Amino acid sequence: MIKNKLVDYMTGATSGGYAVREVTELLIGLNGNFDETITHRKNFSSEYSYYLAQRKSTNPSYFTITDGEMVESKQ
């Protein structure tokens, strides 16, 4: 992937090694509110509680490529 220039960032994590968490924490840090975000989470603040409720109420959709077209997967 690096050889073919297909990535802008590669995590240090191996498969199952919290790569998504690493990238998420990187983005929060780049956004400039890492400490604030972690404090809200640690204290289970009203802002975090609201976020968590919204996240749990979301029904994800899954997509795949079939015959060159993106189609919703049946889960």
PyMOL Python script that loads the backbone (N, CA, C, O; Angstrom):
from pymol import cmd

cmd.read_pdbstr("""\
ATOM      1  N   MET A   1       0.829  -1.189   0.000  1.00  0.00           N
ATOM      2  CA  MET A   1       0.000   0.000   0.000  1.00  0.00           C
ATOM      3  C   MET A   1       0.870   1.248   0.000  1.00  0.00           C
ATOM      4  O   MET A   1       0.559   2.216  -0.694  1.00  0.00           O
ATOM      5  N   ILE A   2       1.945   1.241   0.761  1.00  0.00           N
ATOM      6  CA  ILE A   2       2.842   2.390   0.765  1.00  0.00           C
ATOM      7  C   ILE A   2       3.537   2.514  -0.591  1.00  0.00           C
ATOM      8  O   ILE A   2       3.657   3.607  -1.143  1.00  0.00           O
ATOM      9  N   LYS A   3       3.989   1.386  -1.111  1.00  0.00           N
ATOM     10  CA  LYS A   3       4.702   1.364  -2.390  1.00  0.00           C
ATOM     11  C   LYS A   3       3.848   1.987  -3.500  1.00  0.00           C
ATOM     12  O   LYS A   3       4.363   2.720  -4.345  1.00  0.00           O
ATOM     13  N   ASN A   4       2.552   1.694  -3.496  1.00  0.00           N
ATOM     14  CA  ASN A   4       1.644   2.202  -4.532  1.00  0.00           C
ATOM     15  C   ASN A   4       0.981   3.519  -4.154  1.00  0.00           C
ATOM     16  O   ASN A   4       0.094   3.996  -4.862  1.00  0.00           O
ATOM     17  N   LYS A   5       1.407   4.107  -3.038  1.00  0.00           N
ATOM     18  CA  LYS A   5       0.892   5.402  -2.568  1.00  0.00           C
ATOM     19  C   LYS A   5      -0.625   5.388  -2.397  1.00  0.00           C
ATOM     20  O   LYS A   5      -1.323   6.305  -2.830  1.00  0.00           O
ATOM     21  N   LEU A   6      -1.123   4.320  -1.750  1.00  0.00           N
ATOM     22  CA  LEU A   6      -2.560   4.181  -1.528  1.00  0.00           C
ATOM     23  C   LEU A   6      -2.984   4.619  -0.131  1.00  0.00           C
ATOM     24  O   LEU A   6      -4.173   4.578   0.185  1.00  0.00           O
ATOM     25  N   VAL A   7      -2.042   5.039   0.715  1.00  0.00           N
ATOM     26  CA  VAL A   7      -2.370   5.439   2.081  1.00  0.00           C
ATOM     27  C   VAL A   7      -1.750   6.793   2.394  1.00  0.00           C
ATOM     28  O   VAL A   7      -0.682   7.137   1.888  1.00  0.00           O
ATOM     29  N   ASP A   8      -2.436   7.553   3.236  1.00  0.00           N
ATOM     30  CA  ASP A   8      -1.888   8.799   3.761  1.00  0.00           C
ATOM     31  C   ASP A   8      -1.367   8.599   5.182  1.00  0.00           C
ATOM     32  O   ASP A   8      -0.490   9.333   5.638  1.00  0.00           O
ATOM     33  N   TYR A   9      -1.911   7.602   5.877  1.00  0.00           N
ATOM     34  CA  TYR A   9      -1.514   7.321   7.252  1.00  0.00           C
ATOM     35  C   TYR A   9      -1.659   5.834   7.499  1.00  0.00           C
ATOM     36  O   TYR A   9      -2.661   5.227   7.118  1.00  0.00           O
ATOM     37  N   MET A  10      -0.666   5.251   8.131  1.00  0.00           N
ATOM     38  CA  MET A  10      -0.736   3.841   8.496  1.00  0.00           C
ATOM     39  C   MET A  10      -0.532   3.745  10.002  1.00  0.00           C
ATOM     40  O   MET A  10       0.455   4.250  10.538  1.00  0.00           O
ATOM     41  N   THR A  11      -1.467   3.096  10.675  1.00  0.00           N
ATOM     42  CA  THR A  11      -1.367   2.979  12.126  1.00  0.00           C
ATOM     43  C   THR A  11      -0.240   2.016  12.498  1.00  0.00           C
ATOM     44  O   THR A  11       0.245   1.235  11.679  1.00  0.00           O
ATOM     45  N   GLY A  12       0.149   2.108  13.758  1.00  0.00           N
ATOM     46  CA  GLY A  12       1.135   1.179  14.276  1.00  0.00           C
ATOM     47  C   GLY A  12       0.500  -0.098  14.784  1.00  0.00           C
ATOM     48  O   GLY A  12       1.196  -1.015  15.219  1.00  0.00           O
ATOM     49  N   ALA A  13      -0.826  -0.160  14.730  1.00  0.00           N
ATOM     50  CA  ALA A  13      -1.570  -1.293  15.288  1.00  0.00           C
ATOM     51  C   ALA A  13      -1.610  -2.459  14.309  1.00  0.00           C
ATOM     52  O   ALA A  13      -1.640  -2.280  13.091  1.00  0.00           O
ATOM     53  N   THR A  14      -1.609  -3.655  14.878  1.00  0.00           N
ATOM     54  CA  THR A  14      -1.816  -4.856  14.076  1.00  0.00           C
ATOM     55  C   THR A  14      -3.312  -5.153  14.035  1.00  0.00           C
ATOM     56  O   THR A  14      -4.100  -4.484  14.703  1.00  0.00           O
ATOM     57  N   SER A  15      -3.693  -6.136  13.266  1.00  0.00           N
ATOM     58  CA  SER A  15      -5.105  -6.521  13.181  1.00  0.00           C
ATOM     59  C   SER A  15      -5.653  -6.812  14.573  1.00  0.00           C
ATOM     60  O   SER A  15      -5.070  -7.590  15.328  1.00  0.00           O
ATOM     61  N   GLY A  16      -6.774  -6.184  14.903  1.00  0.00           N
ATOM     62  CA  GLY A  16      -7.374  -6.372  16.214  1.00  0.00           C
ATOM     63  C   GLY A  16      -6.666  -5.577  17.300  1.00  0.00           C
ATOM     64  O   GLY A  16      -6.953  -5.759  18.484  1.00  0.00           O
ATOM     65  N   GLY A  17      -5.743  -4.696  16.915  1.00  0.00           N
ATOM     66  CA  GLY A  17      -4.941  -3.957  17.878  1.00  0.00           C
ATOM     67  C   GLY A  17      -5.357  -2.517  18.068  1.00  0.00           C
ATOM     68  O   GLY A  17      -4.512  -1.658  18.322  1.00  0.00           O
ATOM     69  N   TYR A  18      -6.636  -2.236  17.949  1.00  0.00           N
ATOM     70  CA  TYR A  18      -7.191  -0.912  18.218  1.00  0.00           C
ATOM     71  C   TYR A  18      -6.782   0.154  17.198  1.00  0.00           C
ATOM     72  O   TYR A  18      -6.558   1.306  17.569  1.00  0.00           O
ATOM     73  N   ALA A  19      -6.685  -0.209  15.939  1.00  0.00           N
ATOM     74  CA  ALA A  19      -6.330   0.753  14.900  1.00  0.00           C
ATOM     75  C   ALA A  19      -7.368   1.864  14.777  1.00  0.00           C
ATOM     76  O   ALA A  19      -7.014   3.030  14.603  1.00  0.00           O
ATOM     77  N   VAL A  20      -8.644   1.505  14.868  1.00  0.00           N
ATOM     78  CA  VAL A  20      -9.700   2.525  14.765  1.00  0.00           C
ATOM     79  C   VAL A  20      -9.590   3.500  15.935  1.00  0.00           C
ATOM     80  O   VAL A  20      -9.740   4.709  15.756  1.00  0.00           O
ATOM     81  N   ARG A  21      -9.330   2.976  17.123  1.00  0.00           N
ATOM     82  CA  ARG A  21      -9.166   3.852  18.288  1.00  0.00           C
ATOM     83  C   ARG A  21      -7.972   4.783  18.085  1.00  0.00           C
ATOM     84  O   ARG A  21      -8.054   5.973  18.392  1.00  0.00           O
ATOM     85  N   GLU A  22      -6.859   4.247  17.568  1.00  0.00           N
ATOM     86  CA  GLU A  22      -5.680   5.069  17.327  1.00  0.00           C
ATOM     87  C   GLU A  22      -5.994   6.225  16.389  1.00  0.00           C
ATOM     88  O   GLU A  22      -5.627   7.367  16.665  1.00  0.00           O
ATOM     89  N   VAL A  23      -6.664   5.939  15.294  1.00  0.00           N
ATOM     90  CA  VAL A  23      -6.998   6.977  14.323  1.00  0.00           C
ATOM     91  C   VAL A  23      -7.995   7.972  14.916  1.00  0.00           C
ATOM     92  O   VAL A  23      -7.876   9.177  14.696  1.00  0.00           O
ATOM     93  N   THR A  24      -8.971   7.474  15.661  1.00  0.00           N
ATOM     94  CA  THR A  24      -9.955   8.356  16.288  1.00  0.00           C
ATOM     95  C   THR A  24      -9.282   9.313  17.262  1.00  0.00           C
ATOM     96  O   THR A  24      -9.568  10.511  17.260  1.00  0.00           O
ATOM     97  N   GLU A  25      -8.392   8.786  18.091  1.00  0.00           N
ATOM     98  CA  GLU A  25      -7.688   9.645  19.033  1.00  0.00           C
ATOM     99  C   GLU A  25      -6.793  10.643  18.306  1.00  0.00           C
ATOM    100  O   GLU A  25      -6.651  11.782  18.753  1.00  0.00           O
ATOM    101  N   LEU A  26      -6.195  10.237  17.203  1.00  0.00           N
ATOM    102  CA  LEU A  26      -5.398  11.152  16.393  1.00  0.00           C
ATOM    103  C   LEU A  26      -6.265  12.297  15.877  1.00  0.00           C
ATOM    104  O   LEU A  26      -5.879  13.462  15.965  1.00  0.00           O
ATOM    105  N   LEU A  27      -7.433  11.961  15.342  1.00  0.00           N
ATOM    106  CA  LEU A  27      -8.331  12.995  14.804  1.00  0.00           C
ATOM    107  C   LEU A  27      -8.838  13.934  15.892  1.00  0.00           C
ATOM    108  O   LEU A  27      -8.935  15.142  15.672  1.00  0.00           O
ATOM    109  N   ILE A  28      -9.161  13.392  17.059  1.00  0.00           N
ATOM    110  CA  ILE A  28      -9.600  14.242  18.176  1.00  0.00           C
ATOM    111  C   ILE A  28      -8.466  15.191  18.562  1.00  0.00           C
ATOM    112  O   ILE A  28      -8.698  16.374  18.810  1.00  0.00           O
ATOM    113  N   GLY A  29      -7.242  14.669  18.610  1.00  0.00           N
ATOM    114  CA  GLY A  29      -6.093  15.509  18.924  1.00  0.00           C
ATOM    115  C   GLY A  29      -5.866  16.586  17.887  1.00  0.00           C
ATOM    116  O   GLY A  29      -5.594  17.733  18.241  1.00  0.00           O
ATOM    117  N   LEU A  30      -5.971  16.243  16.621  1.00  0.00           N
ATOM    118  CA  LEU A  30      -5.808  17.232  15.558  1.00  0.00           C
ATOM    119  C   LEU A  30      -6.914  18.278  15.587  1.00  0.00           C
ATOM    120  O   LEU A  30      -6.716  19.418  15.167  1.00  0.00           O
ATOM    121  N   ASN A  31      -8.076  17.880  16.084  1.00  0.00           N
ATOM    122  CA  ASN A  31      -9.205  18.807  16.213  1.00  0.00           C
ATOM    123  C   ASN A  31      -8.982  19.785  17.371  1.00  0.00           C
ATOM    124  O   ASN A  31      -9.642  20.821  17.454  1.00  0.00           O
ATOM    125  N   GLY A  32      -8.048  19.445  18.258  1.00  0.00           N
ATOM    126  CA  GLY A  32      -7.691  20.348  19.342  1.00  0.00           C
ATOM    127  C   GLY A  32      -8.499  20.200  20.613  1.00  0.00           C
ATOM    128  O   GLY A  32      -8.426  21.058  21.492  1.00  0.00           O
ATOM    129  N   ASN A  33      -9.267  19.133  20.730  1.00  0.00           N
ATOM    130  CA  ASN A  33     -10.080  18.980  21.940  1.00  0.00           C
ATOM    131  C   ASN A  33      -9.930  17.598  22.584  1.00  0.00           C
ATOM    132  O   ASN A  33     -10.888  17.061  23.141  1.00  0.00           O
ATOM    133  N   PHE A  34      -8.731  17.031  22.505  1.00  0.00           N
ATOM    134  CA  PHE A  34      -8.497  15.706  23.064  1.00  0.00           C
ATOM    135  C   PHE A  34      -8.758  15.680  24.564  1.00  0.00           C
ATOM    136  O   PHE A  34      -9.516  14.838  25.044  1.00  0.00           O
ATOM    137  N   ASP A  35      -8.134  16.601  25.317  1.00  0.00           N
ATOM    138  CA  ASP A  35      -8.292  16.608  26.775  1.00  0.00           C
ATOM    139  C   ASP A  35      -9.751  16.821  27.181  1.00  0.00           C
ATOM    140  O   ASP A  35     -10.246  16.162  28.095  1.00  0.00           O
ATOM    141  N   GLU A  36     -10.431  17.735  26.504  1.00  0.00           N
ATOM    142  CA  GLU A  36     -11.844  17.996  26.808  1.00  0.00           C
ATOM    143  C   GLU A  36     -12.694  16.760  26.546  1.00  0.00           C
ATOM    144  O   GLU A  36     -13.555  16.414  27.354  1.00  0.00           O
ATOM    145  N   THR A  37     -12.457  16.095  25.426  1.00  0.00           N
ATOM    146  CA  THR A  37     -13.217  14.902  25.068  1.00  0.00           C
ATOM    147  C   THR A  37     -13.003  13.783  26.082  1.00  0.00           C
ATOM    148  O   THR A  37     -13.959  13.145  26.521  1.00  0.00           O
ATOM    149  N   ILE A  38     -11.748  13.549  26.452  1.00  0.00           N
ATOM    150  CA  ILE A  38     -11.442  12.495  27.413  1.00  0.00           C
ATOM    151  C   ILE A  38     -12.049  12.823  28.779  1.00  0.00           C
ATOM    152  O   ILE A  38     -12.537  11.927  29.468  1.00  0.00           O
ATOM    153  N   THR A  39     -12.022  14.086  29.171  1.00  0.00           N
ATOM    154  CA  THR A  39     -12.609  14.487  30.453  1.00  0.00           C
ATOM    155  C   THR A  39     -14.112  14.231  30.469  1.00  0.00           C
ATOM    156  O   THR A  39     -14.641  13.715  31.453  1.00  0.00           O
ATOM    157  N   HIS A  40     -14.808  14.589  29.384  1.00  0.00           N
ATOM    158  CA  HIS A  40     -16.251  14.325  29.290  1.00  0.00           C
ATOM    159  C   HIS A  40     -16.532  12.829  29.405  1.00  0.00           C
ATOM    160  O   HIS A  40     -17.455  12.414  30.105  1.00  0.00           O
ATOM    161  N   ARG A  41     -15.734  12.032  28.717  1.00  0.00           N
ATOM    162  CA  ARG A  41     -15.926  10.579  28.745  1.00  0.00           C
ATOM    163  C   ARG A  41     -15.657  10.015  30.141  1.00  0.00           C
ATOM    164  O   ARG A  41     -16.436   9.217  30.662  1.00  0.00           O
ATOM    165  N   LYS A  42     -14.552  10.439  30.731  1.00  0.00           N
ATOM    166  CA  LYS A  42     -14.158   9.933  32.040  1.00  0.00           C
ATOM    167  C   LYS A  42     -15.196  10.285  33.110  1.00  0.00           C
ATOM    168  O   LYS A  42     -15.488   9.473  33.988  1.00  0.00           O
ATOM    169  N   ASN A  43     -15.745  11.490  33.034  1.00  0.00           N
ATOM    170  CA  ASN A  43     -16.721  11.955  34.026  1.00  0.00           C
ATOM    171  C   ASN A  43     -18.157  11.588  33.671  1.00  0.00           C
ATOM    172  O   ASN A  43     -19.082  11.894  34.424  1.00  0.00           O
ATOM    173  N   PHE A  44     -18.347  10.936  32.528  1.00  0.00           N
ATOM    174  CA  PHE A  44     -19.673  10.569  32.025  1.00  0.00           C
ATOM    175  C   PHE A  44     -20.611  11.781  32.084  1.00  0.00           C
ATOM    176  O   PHE A  44     -21.716  11.714  32.622  1.00  0.00           O
ATOM    177  N   SER A  45     -20.129  12.886  31.512  1.00  0.00           N
ATOM    178  CA  SER A  45     -20.852  14.160  31.540  1.00  0.00           C
ATOM    179  C   SER A  45     -22.165  14.073  30.763  1.00  0.00           C
ATOM    180  O   SER A  45     -22.425  13.097  30.060  1.00  0.00           O
ATOM    181  N   SER A  46     -22.976  15.102  30.905  1.00  0.00           N
ATOM    182  CA  SER A  46     -24.251  15.136  30.173  1.00  0.00           C
ATOM    183  C   SER A  46     -24.006  15.168  28.669  1.00  0.00           C
ATOM    184  O   SER A  46     -24.769  14.577  27.904  1.00  0.00           O
ATOM    185  N   GLU A  47     -22.943  15.856  28.239  1.00  0.00           N
ATOM    186  CA  GLU A  47     -22.611  15.897  26.811  1.00  0.00           C
ATOM    187  C   GLU A  47     -22.266  14.504  26.300  1.00  0.00           C
ATOM    188  O   GLU A  47     -22.706  14.100  25.223  1.00  0.00           O
ATOM    189  N   TYR A  48     -21.477  13.774  27.082  1.00  0.00           N
ATOM    190  CA  TYR A  48     -21.113  12.414  26.668  1.00  0.00           C
ATOM    191  C   TYR A  48     -22.332  11.499  26.704  1.00  0.00           C
ATOM    192  O   TYR A  48     -22.508  10.670  25.811  1.00  0.00           O
ATOM    193  N   SER A  49     -23.158  11.636  27.706  1.00  0.00           N
ATOM    194  CA  SER A  49     -24.370  10.817  27.800  1.00  0.00           C
ATOM    195  C   SER A  49     -25.270  11.045  26.590  1.00  0.00           C
ATOM    196  O   SER A  49     -25.844  10.099  26.050  1.00  0.00           O
ATOM    197  N   TYR A  50     -25.392  12.309  26.164  1.00  0.00           N
ATOM    198  CA  TYR A  50     -26.198  12.627  24.984  1.00  0.00           C
ATOM    199  C   TYR A  50     -25.588  11.981  23.740  1.00  0.00           C
ATOM    200  O   TYR A  50     -26.296  11.363  22.945  1.00  0.00           O
ATOM    201  N   TYR A  51     -24.281  12.124  23.578  1.00  0.00           N
ATOM    202  CA  TYR A  51     -23.593  11.507  22.438  1.00  0.00           C
ATOM    203  C   TYR A  51     -23.822   9.998  22.416  1.00  0.00           C
ATOM    204  O   TYR A  51     -24.138   9.423  21.374  1.00  0.00           O
ATOM    205  N   LEU A  52     -23.659   9.366  23.571  1.00  0.00           N
ATOM    206  CA  LEU A  52     -23.805   7.918  23.656  1.00  0.00           C
ATOM    207  C   LEU A  52     -25.224   7.473  23.295  1.00  0.00           C
ATOM    208  O   LEU A  52     -25.406   6.476  22.597  1.00  0.00           O
ATOM    209  N   ALA A  53     -26.221   8.211  23.768  1.00  0.00           N
ATOM    210  CA  ALA A  53     -27.616   7.889  23.429  1.00  0.00           C
ATOM    211  C   ALA A  53     -27.848   8.008  21.930  1.00  0.00           C
ATOM    212  O   ALA A  53     -28.521   7.169  21.331  1.00  0.00           O
ATOM    213  N   GLN A  54     -27.284   9.063  21.320  1.00  0.00           N
ATOM    214  CA  GLN A  54     -27.434   9.246  19.875  1.00  0.00           C
ATOM    215  C   GLN A  54     -26.739   8.118  19.115  1.00  0.00           C
ATOM    216  O   GLN A  54     -27.270   7.607  18.129  1.00  0.00           O
ATOM    217  N   ARG A  55     -25.558   7.735  19.574  1.00  0.00           N
ATOM    218  CA  ARG A  55     -24.816   6.664  18.902  1.00  0.00           C
ATOM    219  C   ARG A  55     -25.564   5.343  18.973  1.00  0.00           C
ATOM    220  O   ARG A  55     -25.601   4.592  17.999  1.00  0.00           O
ATOM    221  N   LYS A  56     -26.159   5.060  20.121  1.00  0.00           N
ATOM    222  CA  LYS A  56     -26.879   3.798  20.281  1.00  0.00           C
ATOM    223  C   LYS A  56     -28.178   3.758  19.494  1.00  0.00           C
ATOM    224  O   LYS A  56     -28.686   2.676  19.200  1.00  0.00           O
ATOM    225  N   SER A  57     -28.727   4.925  19.145  1.00  0.00           N
ATOM    226  CA  SER A  57     -29.998   4.960  18.423  1.00  0.00           C
ATOM    227  C   SER A  57     -29.814   4.855  16.909  1.00  0.00           C
ATOM    228  O   SER A  57     -30.797   4.802  16.169  1.00  0.00           O
ATOM    229  N   THR A  58     -28.592   4.823  16.456  1.00  0.00           N
ATOM    230  CA  THR A  58     -28.300   4.774  15.023  1.00  0.00           C
ATOM    231  C   THR A  58     -28.361   3.341  14.514  1.00  0.00           C
ATOM    232  O   THR A  58     -27.816   2.430  15.135  1.00  0.00           O
ATOM    233  N   ASN A  59     -29.023   3.148  13.388  1.00  0.00           N
ATOM    234  CA  ASN A  59     -29.057   1.843  12.724  1.00  0.00           C
ATOM    235  C   ASN A  59     -28.139   1.914  11.510  1.00  0.00           C
ATOM    236  O   ASN A  59     -28.468   2.570  10.522  1.00  0.00           O
ATOM    237  N   PRO A  60     -26.999   1.250  11.574  1.00  0.00           N
ATOM    238  CA  PRO A  60     -26.046   1.345  10.464  1.00  0.00           C
ATOM    239  C   PRO A  60     -26.527   0.628   9.215  1.00  0.00           C
ATOM    240  O   PRO A  60     -27.318  -0.313   9.279  1.00  0.00           O
ATOM    241  N   SER A  61     -26.034   1.093   8.090  1.00  0.00           N
ATOM    242  CA  SER A  61     -26.252   0.426   6.809  1.00  0.00           C
ATOM    243  C   SER A  61     -24.908  -0.103   6.342  1.00  0.00           C
ATOM    244  O   SER A  61     -23.872   0.502   6.617  1.00  0.00           O
ATOM    245  N   TYR A  62     -24.916  -1.211   5.648  1.00  0.00           N
ATOM    246  CA  TYR A  62     -23.698  -1.828   5.155  1.00  0.00           C
ATOM    247  C   TYR A  62     -23.781  -1.937   3.641  1.00  0.00           C
ATOM    248  O   TYR A  62     -24.828  -2.269   3.086  1.00  0.00           O
ATOM    249  N   PHE A  63     -22.671  -1.654   2.988  1.00  0.00           N
ATOM    250  CA  PHE A  63     -22.642  -1.661   1.534  1.00  0.00           C
ATOM    251  C   PHE A  63     -21.492  -2.532   1.039  1.00  0.00           C
ATOM    252  O   PHE A  63     -20.508  -2.748   1.746  1.00  0.00           O
ATOM    253  N   THR A  64     -21.636  -3.022  -0.178  1.00  0.00           N
ATOM    254  CA  THR A  64     -20.596  -3.812  -0.827  1.00  0.00           C
ATOM    255  C   THR A  64     -20.593  -3.466  -2.311  1.00  0.00           C
ATOM    256  O   THR A  64     -21.522  -2.836  -2.816  1.00  0.00           O
ATOM    257  N   ILE A  65     -19.563  -3.876  -2.983  1.00  0.00           N
ATOM    258  CA  ILE A  65     -19.483  -3.669  -4.430  1.00  0.00           C
ATOM    259  C   ILE A  65     -19.843  -4.991  -5.104  1.00  0.00           C
ATOM    260  O   ILE A  65     -19.198  -6.013  -4.869  1.00  0.00           O
ATOM    261  N   THR A  66     -20.871  -4.961  -5.938  1.00  0.00           N
ATOM    262  CA  THR A  66     -21.299  -6.130  -6.692  1.00  0.00           C
ATOM    263  C   THR A  66     -21.392  -5.740  -8.157  1.00  0.00           C
ATOM    264  O   THR A  66     -22.101  -4.803  -8.523  1.00  0.00           O
ATOM    265  N   ASP A  67     -20.675  -6.465  -8.978  1.00  0.00           N
ATOM    266  CA  ASP A  67     -20.655  -6.190 -10.423  1.00  0.00           C
ATOM    267  C   ASP A  67     -20.321  -4.727 -10.711  1.00  0.00           C
ATOM    268  O   ASP A  67     -20.898  -4.111 -11.607  1.00  0.00           O
ATOM    269  N   GLY A  68     -19.383  -4.185  -9.938  1.00  0.00           N
ATOM    270  CA  GLY A  68     -18.932  -2.818 -10.176  1.00  0.00           C
ATOM    271  C   GLY A  68     -19.841  -1.737  -9.623  1.00  0.00           C
ATOM    272  O   GLY A  68     -19.581  -0.553  -9.835  1.00  0.00           O
ATOM    273  N   GLU A  69     -20.902  -2.113  -8.920  1.00  0.00           N
ATOM    274  CA  GLU A  69     -21.821  -1.137  -8.353  1.00  0.00           C
ATOM    275  C   GLU A  69     -21.904  -1.292  -6.848  1.00  0.00           C
ATOM    276  O   GLU A  69     -21.837  -2.404  -6.325  1.00  0.00           O
ATOM    277  N   MET A  70     -22.053  -0.160  -6.146  1.00  0.00           N
ATOM    278  CA  MET A  70     -22.220  -0.208  -4.709  1.00  0.00           C
ATOM    279  C   MET A  70     -23.682  -0.504  -4.399  1.00  0.00           C
ATOM    280  O   MET A  70     -24.582   0.201  -4.856  1.00  0.00           O
ATOM    281  N   VAL A  71     -23.908  -1.567  -3.607  1.00  0.00           N
ATOM    282  CA  VAL A  71     -25.253  -1.958  -3.235  1.00  0.00           C
ATOM    283  C   VAL A  71     -25.302  -2.215  -1.731  1.00  0.00           C
ATOM    284  O   VAL A  71     -24.313  -2.621  -1.119  1.00  0.00           O
ATOM    285  N   GLU A  72     -26.458  -1.972  -1.161  1.00  0.00           N
ATOM    286  CA  GLU A  72     -26.620  -2.206   0.272  1.00  0.00           C
ATOM    287  C   GLU A  72     -26.654  -3.701   0.539  1.00  0.00           C
ATOM    288  O   GLU A  72     -27.352  -4.459  -0.134  1.00  0.00           O
ATOM    289  N   SER A  73     -25.881  -4.103   1.538  1.00  0.00           N
ATOM    290  CA  SER A  73     -25.841  -5.510   1.928  1.00  0.00           C
ATOM    291  C   SER A  73     -27.022  -5.840   2.801  1.00  0.00           C
ATOM    292  O   SER A  73     -27.502  -4.999   3.562  1.00  0.00           O
ATOM    293  N   LYS A  74     -27.480  -7.042   2.692  1.00  0.00           N
ATOM    294  CA  LYS A  74     -28.548  -7.535   3.565  1.00  0.00           C
ATOM    295  C   LYS A  74     -27.877  -8.169   4.789  1.00  0.00           C
ATOM    296  O   LYS A  74     -27.189  -9.180   4.649  1.00  0.00           O
ATOM    297  N   GLN A  75     -28.054  -7.619   5.940  1.00  0.00           N
ATOM    298  CA  GLN A  75     -27.398  -8.137   7.159  1.00  0.00           C
ATOM    299  C   GLN A  75     -28.371  -8.971   7.948  1.00  0.00           C
ATOM    300  O   GLN A  75     -28.019  -9.497   9.004  1.00  0.00           O
TER     301      GLN A  75
END
""", "prot")
cmd.dss("prot")
cmd.show_as("cartoon", "prot")
cmd.util.cbc("prot")
cmd.orient("prot")
